[in-house]
Amino acid sequence: MKEQDERFMRMAIEASRAGMERGDGGPFGCVIVKDGNVVGSGNNRVTSDNDPTAHAEVVAIRNACANLKNFQLKDCTVYTSCEPCPMCLGALYWARPARIVYAATREDAAAAGFDDQLIYDELPLPPEKRRFPMERQLREEAKEVFHAWTAMEAKVKY
């Protein structure tokens, strides 16, 4: 397993370097593997796509899910060149891979100018105390849609 992990991790690291050198975005890469085969890959494309969500893991998740024709990464291993940021970690939890393997740490990323600490600090705060004030409106109307979802028989659960 270690040899296979290192091979795929090197692919993720190479994707990070290649994307950076092409000018796609920051130095982050990701490879998703199922049954020993790469089913998805991606590199950071934030600046080239003008998309703040185009992190390597999100790009790779989208690629893998399209290739697998499934919205989940069951039995997949995600190899990413850096510890996932909070957004990517959330996306990975939704995608439900079997495991995640990463190379650099979030502290390594922060030292290179990619600091996610603000987000980690904001998460435990109540919504009204966060940097971007949040306010709730029309809760009862929104809850009606959740009730309709709960009652709907022909839904795809996830």
C-alpha positions in Angstrom: 0.0 0.0 0.0 2.8 2.4 0.9 4.4 2.1 -2.6 1.0 2.7 -4.3 0.3 5.6 -2.0 3.6 7.2 -2.8 3.0 6.8 -6.6 -0.4 8.5 -6.5 0.8 11.2 -4.1 3.6 12.0 -6.5 1.0 12.4 -9.2 -0.9 14.9 -7.0 2.2 16.8 -6.3 3.1 16.9 -10.0 -0.4 18.1 -10.8 0.2 20.9 -8.3 3.5 21.9 -9.9 2.2 21.6 -13.5 -0.9 23.7 -12.7 1.2 26.4 -10.9 3.7 26.5 -13.8 0.9 26.9 -16.4 -0.5 29.7 -14.4 -3.8 28.0 -13.5 -3.7 29.0 -9.9 -2.0 28.1 -6.6 0.3 25.1 -6.1 -2.2 22.5 -5.2 -3.0 19.2 -6.9 -5.3 16.2 -6.3 -5.7 12.7 -7.7 -8.6 10.4 -6.9 -8.1 6.6 -7.2 -10.5 3.6 -7.2 -9.3 0.0 -7.5 -5.8 1.2 -8.4 -6.9 3.4 -11.2 -7.0 7.2 -11.4 -10.7 8.2 -11.8 -10.3 11.9 -11.4 -7.7 14.6 -11.0 -7.4 18.3 -10.7 -5.2 21.2 -9.8 -6.0 24.6 -8.4 -7.8 26.8 -11.0 -9.0 29.6 -8.8 -7.3 32.5 -10.7 -7.6 31.0 -14.3 -11.3 30.2 -13.9 -12.1 33.2 -11.7 -13.7 30.7 -9.4 -12.9 30.8 -5.6 -14.2 27.3 -5.3 -11.9 25.8 -8.0 -9.5 24.3 -5.5 -7.7 21.2 -6.6 -9.8 18.8 -4.5 -13.1 20.3 -5.7 -11.9 20.2 -9.4 -10.8 16.5 -8.8 -14.1 15.6 -7.1 -16.1 17.0 -10.0 -13.9 15.2 -12.5 -14.1 11.9 -10.6 -17.8 12.0 -10.0 -18.4 12.8 -13.7 -16.2 9.8 -14.7 -17.9 7.5 -12.2 -21.3 8.8 -13.0 -22.0 9.0 -9.2 -22.2 11.9 -6.7 -20.2 10.0 -4.2 -16.6 8.6 -4.2 -17.4 5.3 -2.6 -14.3 3.1 -2.2 -12.0 5.9 -3.5 -8.8 7.2 -2.1 -8.1 11.0 -2.4 -4.5 12.0 -2.7 -4.0 15.7 -2.3 -0.7 17.7 -2.3 -1.8 19.6 0.8 -4.1 19.1 3.8 -7.5 20.1 2.6 -8.8 23.6 3.5 -12.2 23.8 5.3 -14.1 24.1 2.0 -12.4 21.2 0.5 -12.7 19.1 3.6 -16.5 19.8 3.6 -16.7 18.8 0.0 -14.8 15.6 0.7 -17.1 14.7 3.6 -20.1 15.1 1.2 -18.3 13.0 -1.4 -17.6 10.2 1.2 -14.3 8.7 0.0 -12.8 5.7 1.8 -9.7 7.7 2.8 -7.8 10.9 2.3 -4.0 11.0 2.0 -2.2 14.4 2.0 1.3 15.7 1.8 2.0 19.2 3.0 0.2 20.6 6.1 -2.0 23.6 6.5 0.9 25.2 8.3 3.1 24.6 5.3 0.4 26.3 3.1 0.2 29.2 5.5 3.9 29.7 5.3 3.5 30.0 1.5 0.8 32.6 1.9 -2.3 30.4 1.9 -3.7 30.9 5.4 -7.0 29.4 6.2 -6.8 30.1 9.9 -9.5 32.8 9.7 -12.0 30.2 8.6 -11.1 27.8 11.3 -11.4 30.6 13.8 -14.8 31.7 12.4 -16.5 28.3 12.4 -17.2 28.0 16.1 -18.6 31.5 16.3 -22.4 32.1 16.2 -23.4 33.3 12.8 -24.1 36.9 14.0 -20.6 37.2 15.3 -18.7 36.1 12.2 -16.7 38.4 10.0 -19.4 38.5 7.4 -22.6 39.1 9.4 -25.3 36.6 8.8 -29.0 37.1 9.4 -31.9 34.7 9.1 -35.1 35.5 7.2 -38.2 33.6 6.1 -37.3 30.5 8.0 -40.8 29.1 8.1 -41.2 29.4 4.3 -37.9 27.6 3.8 -38.9 24.9 6.3 -41.9 24.2 4.2 -39.6 23.0 1.3 -37.8 20.7 3.8 -41.1 19.2 4.8 -42.0 18.7 1.2 -38.6 17.0 0.6 -39.2 14.7 3.6 -42.6 13.7 2.2 -41.4 13.2 -1.3 -41.1 9.5 -2.3 -39.2 9.8 -5.5 -36.0 11.4 -4.2 -32.4 10.4 -4.4 -31.1 10.3 -0.9 -27.5 11.4 -0.1 
